[in-house]
Amino acid sequence: MCWFRADLVAAAVVALAAATATASAAPAEAVLATSAATPSAPPAAATSAAHCSLSDLEKQLSGIEIYLPGSDQFTQYSARWSNVGAPIVNVTVLPATENDVVQIVSFANKCNIPFLAYNGVHGSITTLGRMSWGIDINLSLLSGITIAADGQTATIAGGTNSKVVVDTLWAAGKQTVTGTCECVSYMGPALGGGHGWLQGRHGLVADQWVSMNIVLANGTLTTIDANSDLWWAVRGAGHNFGIVTSVTVKIYPRVYTNWAIETITFTGDKVKAVYQAINDYLLRNGTQPVDVTNWSYWFNDPAVDPNGPVIQLYIIQEGVTAVDPTYTQPFHALGPVSVVPDNGTYLDLAGWVGITLASPPCQKAGLANPRFPIYLRSYNATAQQAVYSAFAAATNASSPFANSLFMFEGYPTEGVRAVDPDSSAYAFRTDNDLLIAPLIQYTPAGPDLDRQAEQLGNQLRNILLAGSGSAQLNTYVNYAYGDEQPQAWYGYDQWRLDRLKALKAKYDPHNRFGFYAPVV
Ligand SMILES: Cc1cc2nc3c(=O)[nH]c(=O)nc-3n(C[C@H](O)[C@H](O)[C@H](O)COP(=O)(O)OP(=O)(O)OC[C@H]3O[C@@H](n4cnc5c(N)ncnc54)[C@H](O)[C@@H]3O)c2cc1C
């Protein structure tokens, strides 16, 4: 079976190489060798190599770019943000139109070649590593946003990154909910629900959708909206059902121009008091004000605290030039190392919390960046103390994990909870006051270190789970490590997984979209 599949991909890639002027000079045998050495579970329907000539495909494509291993472009486009459990591809194809995506998916199906959408390449779930050969359908050329004449909606191409969406709408006096990080795609977060600064007002990123164009597993391009049975599934489990080539979303007038932040830094000995105060003064038993966000990070900065990671708390408020002291004063009273206020506009938020295009989290530096997420309703201050001690011990200066980051994200949830919890595949609307994840960062050095990172991440997460008093691990699929059960990504109500599986059987019976947090 392996030699047969390798033969297919060789035929396809040789044909691809012959068909394009932009292909590199990488020898096809090398591509073949890679494919043969790393077989992955194939899609069900195999065909013969005779059907894999690309000459017909090429004629139908418009300005498509194709790159093979050995070319700078292949290296550039296939590089990923996290290098543990990452997918392996043999060819990078850049469709220039929605129809190109149709042709590529149809070609891959006919030739029984695995494929995966590459967008902002920040997907880090280790199930992606089940892809050991195939086509990277890189969506970079499908970028752009068009605002409808009535100003109520905008249509976003499937490969547009968040910053393009934010900046374009802002310039037009508009906004919508997007992810917070400038280098992450618009679509990647949205397919799993999508958390962002404006979710307190309007709901998750996917809650803004009006309709979408999607290339299904059988290679057909279709437009779906609330009338489609697939609509429920794409909003939360969207990675499993197709390649979204464009989406039309609700947009809103830009009402609050001003934003303010206080960055409050503490040494680790304050951990218990800080998180109790977040509970008492910000989260307020599930009623965090709609205009307030609290984030915090733990990371090593020996100049500030030589004994352990520092705690950096961000209190962010919309519509003001200084954060209301009602929210900040209780933290000033705890004796922080520093308090740095700032103010600006919505466009400054990414810079304030270190996630602009130029910031370290946006770089593809060859590092492993697994996260181990958990959703919580509030902090257990005792568990925060315990998990801080464990994190500090495991990330000291001599540890390979010394550059790790513990992330605590507390977005407002009013808009998220206003949406019927059963109306989408996103399952955790009433349980997501806090999105917490240790990010265990290290330079890859083989499976032993990967295992150590996995053990550490799970150890930390389990401390928080135990502290929550719940036996049920709720996670955000877009941060997930990959060892969680599907219930932890898609919810524990049996009807949710049953419904996803039924839709999968209907729309993707051969599980072509089965690499990212697979439903089956
Ligand atoms: C620095 C950083 C900041 C982040 N900030 C946020 C945030 O603010 N809010 C939030 O909710 N999440 C955030 N995330 C998590 C983010 O949602 C996931 O990492 C997401 O998978 C990234 O999408 P991507 O397009 O960048 O990555 P990719 O790896 O390109 O995509 C991930 C997967 O999504 C699927 N996919 C992507 N595009 C399409 C498409 N057009 N059609 C069909 N399938 C597609 C594919 O299965 C792909 O494997 C952040 C992650 C990082 C690393």
The ligand as a Gaussian input file, in Angstrom:
#p B3LYP/6-31G(d) Opt

LIG

0 1
 C        0.114000      34.301000      18.830000
 C       -1.259000      33.704000      18.804000
 C       -2.350000      34.485000      19.064000
 C       -3.627000      33.946000      19.039000
 N       -4.694000      34.746000      19.306000
 C       -5.942000      34.224000      19.277000
 C       -7.074000      35.055000      19.542000
 O       -6.965000      36.232000      19.830000
 N       -8.296000      34.498000      19.500000
 C       -8.478000      33.178000      19.210000
 O       -9.619000      32.737000      19.191000
 N       -7.432000      32.373000      18.950000
 C       -6.170000      32.869000      18.977000
 N       -5.105000      32.047000      18.740000
 C       -5.330000      30.636000      18.439000
 C       -5.746000      30.488000      16.989000
 O       -7.143000      30.548000      16.900000
 C       -5.280000      29.146000      16.406000
 O       -3.898000      29.002000      16.579000
 C       -5.644000      29.065000      14.941000
 O       -5.591000      27.703000      14.539000
 C       -4.702000      29.875000      14.080000
 O       -5.182000      29.949000      12.763000
 P       -4.141000      30.227000      11.610000
 O       -4.886000      30.452000      10.383000
 O       -3.182000      31.261000      12.049000
 O       -3.332000      28.852000      11.552000
 P       -3.331000      27.695000      10.466000
 O       -2.401000      26.695000      11.038000
 O       -3.046000      28.188000       9.128000
 O       -4.792000      27.167000      10.503000
 C       -5.213000      26.291000      11.525000
 C       -6.186000      25.301000      10.917000
 O       -7.360000      25.980000      10.580000
 C       -7.911000      25.444000       9.402000
 N       -8.081000      26.555000       8.472000
 C       -7.417000      27.721000       8.429000
 N       -7.953000      28.519000       7.493000
 C       -8.966000      27.844000       6.942000
 C       -9.944000      28.156000       5.947000
 N       -9.975000      29.328000       5.289000
 N      -10.861000      27.210000       5.657000
 C      -10.883000      26.018000       6.306000
 N       -9.997000      25.679000       7.242000
 C       -9.055000      26.587000       7.563000
 C       -6.984000      24.345000       8.943000
 O       -7.480000      23.106000       9.419000
 C       -5.697000      24.661000       9.655000
 O       -4.938000      23.509000       9.942000
 C       -3.806000      32.583000      18.742000
 C       -2.695000      31.786000      18.478000
 C       -1.436000      32.331000      18.518000
 C       -0.278000      31.447000      18.230000

